[in-house]
Amino acid sequence: MLDVNVGGTYSHVPGPPVRPAGTGERDHRDDRVDRGHRLSHAGGFAYTASKHAVIGMTKSIAADYGPGIRCNAVLPGLVRTPLTEYIWEDGQGAAAMDAAFKGTPAGRYATPRELGDAVLYLASDESSFVYGHSLVVDGGWTIS
């Protein structure tokens, strides 16, 4: 768990930033998108530690590589995709998930499009002053 989440993220940290000389352009290629979570659970020590490490790396990378390269993280909740479809194939799992999400402000899980919109925002000029931020995109799961 630690090797995949922390080692995998760390292995993608670029070398010294290469900025277009004299152009004033920002380089977006290193905007980091990674999963993180703000909740902990019993038996989840390695998972929780690894996600907090990624959040810390996001902040450090932003400080080290700014101002030309921004680094931010996206912390998604559950997104219904082919990889998570097994949850809904089981009637009990589907009922449990639907009940859990009804208690959140959004009342549902995310779509891939909604997660993509968050990533697009962080990679766009509209977020030009956003550095080292962990954007929670979970429909209010972590506040409910």
N, C-alpha and C positions, 0 to 999 in steps of 0.2 A: 504494500500500500504506500509506504513512504517512498520507496524507490520510484514507483510509477508517478505519483503526484508531485513529489518534490524533485526527484532526480530528473523526471521527464521535463518538467518546467525549466529547471536549471540548465539542462542540456541545450535548451533553445534560446538561452540568453545570448545575444549577439556579442561579438568582440567590440572593440572601440567603435563608436558610431561614425558612420560615413555620411557627411552632410554635403549636399551640392554646394560647391564653393561659390560664394558671392551671389547666390540666387535668392537667398532668404526663404527658400522653400523648406517646409517641414517634411520629414520622412515618416510616413505612416506605417511602413512595413512591419514595425516592431510593436504595434499596439497589441498587447497580450490579451488573449481571451482564454480564460481557464475557469474551471469549475471551482467553487468554494462554497462553504456553508457556514452559517452562523449558529447553528444548533449543535448540541452535543447529545449523545445518547449512551446508555450503558453498553459497554463492550465496544465502543467506537473510538477508543483512544488514538489508534494509529490514523484513522480517517480524519478525526477532528484535528489532530496535530498537523497532518499533512496539508489540510486545507488552510489552516492558519499560517502555515509556512508559506504557502503560495501567496496569500494576501500580503504578508511581510515582504516577500520578494518583489511583488508588484510595486509597493511603495519605494523600496530601495532602488529598483531599476529605474523608476520615474525620476528619482533624485539624481542618480548617476548619469543618465543619458539625456535628461532635459537640458535645454529647452527644445532642441530640435526633434527629439523623438519622445512621444508620449507613451506611457505604459499604464494600462488600466486593466481591470479584471471584470468579468461578468460572472455573477453568482446566481445561476439559474435554479429555479425550483424544478418540479417535475415537468417535463415536456413530453407530450404524447407523440412518439415517433415509432417506426417499426421496431426499434430496439427496446421500447418500453411496452409494446403492445401485449406482451405476455401477461401483464398485470390485469388487463381488461378481458383476456381470454378466460380467466378463472372467475366464475360468478362471485365468489366470496371476496376475491381481491378487488374486483370492480366495485362492489358495494362498499367495501371499506374505504377505497380511495375516493369514491364519490362523496361519501359521508365526511371524510376528512377535509376535502376541498370546499364543501358547502360551508364550513366554519371559517373560511378565509374571506377577506374583503372582496377578492375577485370572484370567489365562489366556484372556481374551476382551475384546471391545470393550464399550462401555457401551450401555445402552438409554436411550431418551429419559426413561423413568420415573426411572432412577437419577440422571440429571442434574437432573431436576425436583425430586427429593427433596433434593438439595444446595441448590438455590435456595430451596426451601420452608424448609429449616432456617435459612438466612441471613436470611430475611424474617420468621422467627418470633420469639416471645418467648424461646425456648430459646437463642437466640444473642444475647441482650441485652447481653452483655459483649464481643462480637466486633466490632472496629472495624479497618478498613484491612487486612483479611486477604485473602490470595489462596488460596482453597481448591482444591487440586488434586484433580480427580475423573477420574482416568485409569487406574484399576485397577493402578497401580504402574508404568505405562509409563516415567515419568521416573526411577525408581529402579532399573530393571532394565538 
